[in-house]
Every structure is written in structure tokens, then in C-alpha cells.
Amino acid sequence: MRLFERFLRLLALASGVVLLALMAFIVLDVVLRKAFNSPFSSSKEITEFAMALIVFGAIAYCGWTGGHIAVDLFERALDRPSLRYLPSLLSFAGAVLFAVIAWQATVETIATLPQVSNMLRMPHYPFRFTVAFGSAAFSAVMFIQGIQVARRPHR
């Protein structure tokens, strides 16, 4: 598990580096636009590609550390011995959902392999594979968490 956690942390750190680079790029783009009326012509494409790397590179680590938003509206109503496996079942359902997303992203990527962006002529497949890989990693995290929740003794 420690190796898996380190791997997820490495992906999240890489996403953070991409986020910092994107921030610097956008600041430079705004300065060039306002000061010299000469922005980057491809800033929209670069931002879209970077967002795929940022979100899907870090989603699994965020889930692993419990960083996602959680709303406990129904916690008291659902805190019954008969419903003790509900959180585990929800984790498994999420794992299946993200496994399907990973599968479909892979199928779509393979089907559109030669597709490139308009301005930079950059291929789409590395970013689409990032979506597939990040979704698969998050699916694994949710599956592991489902098992951990199921093994936990009920209060």
C-alpha cells in the first residue's frame, strides 16, 4: 500500500507542477495581452490540455487522502447496524463508475488517435490517456476504500 500511495503522491505532485506552469503561462499571457496587445494564440488549447493533466493526475491521491468534499446530511439517519455496508457499497459503485469512465476514455482515445489540436497541432491522445489512467487509478482507490470500510467494525 505504501508503494501505491507514493505513486499517487507522485502523480499529484506532477499535477501540481503542471498547475504552477499553467499559472505562470496565464499570467504571462495576460501581461502580453494588456501591455503589448499580443497574447498567445494557443492559450485556450494549452489551458484545456493542462486541466486534463491537473485534474486526472491528482484525483486519485485526493480520494486516497480524503480530500474530496463530503456532505454528511444523512449520517445520523443512516447510522444503523442494518446499513453498515452502505458506505462500502457506495465506494464499490464509484469504483465501477470510474472503471467504466477509464474504459470508455481508452476506447475513445484509440478511436481518435490521429486527432490533433487546431492551433498547435498537438495530438490529443496523451491527454485522453491521462483521463483514462487517472480514472482507473481513482477506481482502484475507491475499490480499496470500499474494502477497508467493509472490514471496519461498526460503532
C-alpha positions as CSV (number, residue, x, y, z in Angstrom):
1,M,0.0,0.0,0.0
2,R,2.9,2.4,0.7
3,L,4.2,2.0,-2.8
4,F,0.7,2.7,-4.2
5,E,0.4,5.8,-2.0
6,R,3.8,7.1,-3.1
7,F,2.8,6.5,-6.7
8,L,-0.4,8.5,-6.2
9,R,1.5,11.3,-4.4
10,L,4.0,11.4,-7.3
11,L,1.1,11.8,-9.8
12,A,-0.4,14.6,-7.6
13,L,3.0,16.4,-7.4
14,A,3.3,16.2,-11.1
15,S,-0.2,17.7,-11.4
16,G,0.9,20.5,-9.0
17,V,3.9,21.3,-11.2
18,V,1.6,21.5,-14.3
19,L,-0.7,23.8,-12.3
20,L,2.2,26.1,-11.4
21,A,3.4,26.1,-15.0
22,L,-0.2,26.9,-16.2
23,M,-0.4,29.7,-13.7
24,A,2.8,31.2,-14.9
25,F,1.7,30.8,-18.5
26,I,-1.7,32.5,-17.9
27,V,0.0,35.4,-16.0
28,L,2.4,35.9,-19.0
29,D,-0.5,35.6,-21.4
30,V,-2.4,38.4,-19.6
31,V,0.7,40.6,-19.3
32,L,1.3,40.2,-23.1
33,R,-2.3,40.9,-23.8
34,K,-2.6,44.0,-21.7
35,A,0.8,45.5,-22.1
36,F,1.6,44.6,-25.8
37,N,-1.8,43.6,-27.2
38,S,-0.1,40.4,-28.3
39,P,-1.4,37.3,-26.3
40,F,-0.5,33.7,-27.0
41,S,-2.7,32.4,-29.8
42,S,-2.9,29.0,-28.3
43,S,-3.6,29.8,-24.7
44,K,-7.1,28.2,-24.8
45,E,-5.7,24.8,-26.1
46,I,-2.8,24.8,-23.6
47,T,-5.2,25.5,-20.7
48,E,-7.6,22.7,-21.8
49,F,-4.8,20.2,-22.1
50,A,-3.2,21.3,-18.8
51,M,-6.5,21.0,-17.0
52,A,-6.8,17.3,-18.0
53,L,-3.4,16.7,-16.6
54,I,-4.1,18.6,-13.4
55,V,-7.5,17.1,-12.6
56,F,-6.9,13.5,-13.6
57,G,-3.3,13.4,-12.3
58,A,-4.4,14.4,-8.8
59,I,-7.9,12.9,-8.5
60,A,-6.7,9.5,-7.1
61,Y,-4.4,11.0,-4.5
62,C,-7.2,13.4,-3.4
63,G,-9.5,10.4,-2.9
64,W,-6.8,8.4,-1.1
65,T,-6.3,11.2,1.4
66,G,-9.9,12.0,1.8
67,G,-9.5,15.4,0.2
68,H,-12.8,15.3,-1.7
69,I,-15.8,17.2,-0.4
70,A,-18.0,15.1,1.8
71,V,-21.5,16.1,2.9
72,D,-22.9,14.4,6.0
73,L,-26.5,15.3,5.7
74,F,-27.9,11.8,6.3
75,E,-25.2,10.5,8.6
76,R,-27.4,10.1,11.7
77,A,-30.3,8.7,9.7
78,L,-28.1,6.1,8.0
79,D,-26.1,5.2,11.2
80,R,-27.9,1.9,11.8
81,P,-26.4,-1.6,12.0
82,S,-28.6,-2.7,9.1
83,L,-27.0,-0.1,6.9
84,R,-23.4,-0.6,8.0
85,Y,-22.3,-1.8,4.5
86,L,-23.9,1.2,2.6
87,P,-20.7,3.3,2.6
88,S,-18.8,0.3,1.3
89,L,-21.4,-0.4,-1.4
90,L,-21.2,3.3,-2.5
91,S,-17.4,3.1,-2.8
92,F,-17.7,0.0,-4.9
93,A,-20.4,1.7,-7.1
94,G,-18.0,4.7,-7.5
95,A,-15.2,2.3,-8.4
96,V,-17.3,0.7,-11.1
97,L,-18.3,4.1,-12.4
98,F,-14.7,5.3,-12.7
99,A,-13.7,1.9,-14.2
100,V,-16.3,2.5,-16.9
101,I,-15.1,6.1,-17.4
102,A,-11.5,4.7,-17.8
103,W,-12.6,2.1,-20.2
104,Q,-14.6,4.5,-22.3
105,A,-11.8,7.1,-22.3
106,T,-9.4,4.4,-23.5
107,V,-11.8,3.3,-26.3
108,E,-12.4,6.9,-27.4
109,T,-8.7,7.7,-27.3
110,I,-7.9,4.7,-29.5
111,A,-10.7,5.6,-31.9
112,T,-9.4,9.1,-32.3
113,L,-5.6,8.5,-32.2
114,P,-4.6,10.8,-35.1
115,Q,-6.7,13.8,-33.8
116,V,-4.7,16.9,-33.2
117,S,-5.5,20.4,-31.8
118,N,-6.3,23.3,-34.2
119,M,-3.6,25.8,-33.3
120,L,-0.7,23.8,-32.0
121,R,-1.3,20.6,-34.0
122,M,-0.7,18.8,-30.7
123,P,-2.0,15.3,-30.5
124,H,-4.9,14.7,-28.1
125,Y,-4.1,11.1,-27.2
126,P,-1.6,11.8,-24.3
127,F,-4.2,13.9,-22.5
128,R,-7.0,11.5,-23.2
129,F,-4.9,8.6,-21.9
130,T,-4.3,10.8,-18.8
131,V,-8.1,10.9,-18.3
132,A,-8.2,7.1,-18.7
133,F,-5.3,6.4,-16.4
134,G,-6.4,8.9,-13.7
135,S,-9.9,7.4,-13.7
136,A,-8.5,3.9,-13.4
137,A,-6.3,4.9,-10.5
138,F,-9.3,6.6,-8.8
139,S,-11.3,3.4,-9.4
140,A,-8.6,1.4,-7.7
141,V,-8.6,3.8,-4.7
142,M,-12.4,3.6,-4.4
143,F,-12.3,-0.2,-4.5
144,I,-9.6,-0.3,-1.8
145,Q,-11.5,2.1,0.3
146,G,-14.7,0.0,-0.1
147,I,-12.8,-3.0,1.2
148,Q,-11.4,-1.0,4.1
149,V,-14.8,0.4,5.1
150,A,-16.4,-3.1,4.9
151,R,-13.7,-4.5,7.3
152,R,-14.1,-1.7,9.8
153,P,-16.1,-2.8,12.9
154,H,-19.4,-1.0,13.3
155,R,-19.7,1.6,16.1
